[in-house]
C-alpha cells in the first residue's frame, strides 16, 4: 500500500489477499494501516502550533499569555474531534 495524492493505492496482490481475509484478519490489517497513519501524523502535530505562534505574534495587543491560551484552545478543539 502507498499513499499517492491523498489516496491509498493497493496492488493486485494486496487486493487478492484482502479478498481472502476473514473478519479477524481484516481487523488486524485495518488496525495496522490506522497505526501507520497515526505515526505519520505525529511530526505534523507540533508544526501547527509554531505556525499559529508566528501568525499571532505580529498582532498588536496579543501577548505571550494570550497567544498560549489561544494555542491551548485550538489544541482542545482539535483533540476533541
N, C-alpha and C positions, 0 to 999 in steps of 0.2 A: 504494500500500500504506500502511496505517496500523495502529497498534497500539491496540487497544481492550480494556481489561480483561485484559491479558496475552495476547491472541490477535491474530494478524496477520489483518487483513481485506483482501481484494483485491476490486477491482471486476470487473464482467463483461468490460470491455475488457481489463484485465490478464490475466484468465483466458484469453481468446481468444488474446492474444499468447503466453502461456505454451504453449498447445496447439500453436502453430505453430513453436515453437523447436526447433532441432536441439540436439545434445549440447553443442557449444561455447557456443552462446548461453545455454543453461540454466546451464552452469557459470559464465559471466560474471555472469548475473543473481543466482545464489545467492551468489557471491563479493561482489557489491555489497551485497546485503542483509546478509551477515555483517559486512562492514566498517562499515555504518551502525550495526548493533547494538553492535559493539565500540566505536565512537566514543561512542555514547550512554551506555555503561557508565563511561567514564573519569571523569566528575565524581563518581561514587559511590565510586570506589576509595579516596580519602583519607578519606571520611567515617566509614567503619567504624573506622579507626584512632583517630580522635578520640573515637568512642563508647566504644571499649574503654578508652582512657586515662581518660576521665571515669568510667566504671563502676568501674575498678580503683583509681582514686585514693582512694576512700573506704575501702578495705580496709586494716585495720591490719596492718602488717608487710610490706607491699609498697611498696618504694621505687621511685625513678626507674629504676634499673638493671634491676630485676626486671620492672617494667612494660614497658620497652623490649624486654627479652628475650621476654616473653610476646607482644607485638605481632609481633616478628620470627618467632616460631614459628608464629603464626596465619597470617601472610603466606606463609610457606613451605608450610604445609599447603594453603592456598587455591590458590597458584600451581602446585602440582604436580598438581592435579586437572584 
